[in-house]
Amino acid sequence: MKKFIQENWFKIGLLAILVVSVASAFYLFEYRPTKIKERCFADAHLAKNTIINAYYNDCLMRFGLK
């Protein structure tokens, strides 16, 4: 196993960078915005605000999605 790593360290490093990049992109563009939208939607309805849409949009702006 040690010899395999010594011979292929560049490929293993490149693969690790690729995996981290894909995971980061998924988090930033899919998971995080979805969770922010869910939180803002719940907050807007809990606030019992008469202008729920405006509250929701303000919440999205606070988190940088609009």
C-alpha positions in Angstrom: 0.0 0.0 0.0 2.8 2.4 0.9 4.5 1.7 -2.5 1.2 2.4 -4.3 0.8 5.8 -2.6 4.5 6.7 -3.3 4.0 5.9 -7.0 0.6 7.6 -7.4 0.8 10.5 -5.0 0.0 13.1 -7.7 -3.1 11.2 -8.9 -4.3 10.7 -5.4 -3.8 14.4 -4.6 -5.6 15.4 -7.8 -8.5 13.1 -7.0 -8.7 14.5 -3.4 -8.9 18.1 -4.8 -11.6 17.1 -7.3 -13.7 15.5 -4.6 -13.4 18.5 -2.3 -14.2 20.9 -5.2 -17.4 18.9 -6.1 -18.5 18.7 -2.5 -18.0 22.4 -2.0 -19.8 23.3 -5.2 -22.8 21.1 -4.1 -22.9 22.7 -0.7 -22.7 26.3 -2.0 -25.1 26.0 -4.9 -27.6 23.3 -3.8 -27.7 22.5 -0.1 -27.1 25.9 1.5 -29.6 27.9 -0.6 -32.3 25.3 0.0 -31.8 25.4 3.7 -31.8 29.2 3.7 -35.1 29.3 1.7 -36.7 26.8 4.1 -35.7 28.9 7.1 -36.9 32.1 5.6 -40.2 30.5 4.6 -40.7 29.2 8.1 -39.7 32.5 9.7 -42.1 34.4 7.4 -45.0 32.3 8.5 -44.1 32.3 12.2 -43.9 36.1 12.2 -47.6 36.2 11.2 -46.7 39.2 9.1 -49.4 40.5 6.9 -46.9 41.0 4.1 -45.3 37.5 4.1 -43.8 37.9 0.6 -41.9 41.0 1.6 -40.6 39.4 4.8 -39.5 36.3 2.8 -37.7 38.5 0.3 -36.0 40.5 3.0 -34.8 37.3 4.7 -33.4 36.1 1.4 -31.5 39.4 0.9 -30.1 39.1 4.4 -28.5 35.7 3.6 -27.3 36.9 0.2 -29.7 35.0 -2.1 -31.2 38.0 -3.8 
